[in-house]
Amino acid sequence: MLSAEAGRAAYDAICSAVRDTLDGRVSAIATAPVNKLGFSRAGLRWKGHTDLLADLTRAPRVAMMFWSGR
C-alpha cells in the first residue's frame, strides 16, 4: 500500500545520497523511479526526485536522462 511513510523514506534516502555526494563520500548517485503520489502523501513540495535533486544541489538547470539497452 502506498503511504506517506514510503514517500518520506524515499525523500530521506535521496537526501542522504546527495549529502554523501556533496561531501565527497561517493562520486555519483543513480535513482530508480520515485512514486510521485508517495511524495505528495508525505506532504513534500517536490513533484518527484528530479525537482528535489535540483533543489538540493542548487542547480540552475536540470535534465532527466534515461538509458536502456535495446
Contacts in CASP RR format, 6 or more apart in sequence:
PFRMAT RR
TARGET T0000
AUTHOR 0000-0000-0000
METHOD contacts of the structure
MODEL  1
MLSAEAGRAAYDAICSAVRDTLDGRVSAIATAPVNKLGFSRAGLRWKGHT
DLLADLTRAPRVAMMFWSGR
2 35 0 8 1.000
2 37 0 8 1.000
2 38 0 8 1.000
2 41 0 8 1.000
3 38 0 8 1.000
3 41 0 8 1.000
4 38 0 8 1.000
4 41 0 8 1.000
4 42 0 8 1.000
4 43 0 8 1.000
5 42 0 8 1.000
6 35 0 8 1.000
6 38 0 8 1.000
6 42 0 8 1.000
7 34 0 8 1.000
7 35 0 8 1.000
7 38 0 8 1.000
7 39 0 8 1.000
7 41 0 8 1.000
7 42 0 8 1.000
7 44 0 8 1.000
8 42 0 8 1.000
8 44 0 8 1.000
10 34 0 8 1.000
10 35 0 8 1.000
10 38 0 8 1.000
10 39 0 8 1.000
10 49 0 8 1.000
11 39 0 8 1.000
11 42 0 8 1.000
11 44 0 8 1.000
11 52 0 8 1.000
14 31 0 8 1.000
14 34 0 8 1.000
14 49 0 8 1.000
14 52 0 8 1.000
14 53 0 8 1.000
14 56 0 8 1.000
15 52 0 8 1.000
15 56 0 8 1.000
17 26 0 8 1.000
17 29 0 8 1.000
17 31 0 8 1.000
18 29 0 8 1.000
18 53 0 8 1.000
18 56 0 8 1.000
18 57 0 8 1.000
20 26 0 8 1.000
20 29 0 8 1.000
21 27 0 8 1.000
21 28 0 8 1.000
21 29 0 8 1.000
22 57 0 8 1.000
31 49 0 8 1.000
31 53 0 8 1.000
34 48 0 8 1.000
34 49 0 8 1.000
36 47 0 8 1.000
36 48 0 8 1.000
39 46 0 8 1.000
39 47 0 8 1.000
39 48 0 8 1.000
44 52 0 8 1.000
46 52 0 8 1.000
46 55 0 8 1.000
50 62 0 8 1.000
50 64 0 8 1.000
51 62 0 8 1.000
53 59 0 8 1.000
53 62 0 8 1.000
54 62 0 8 1.000
END
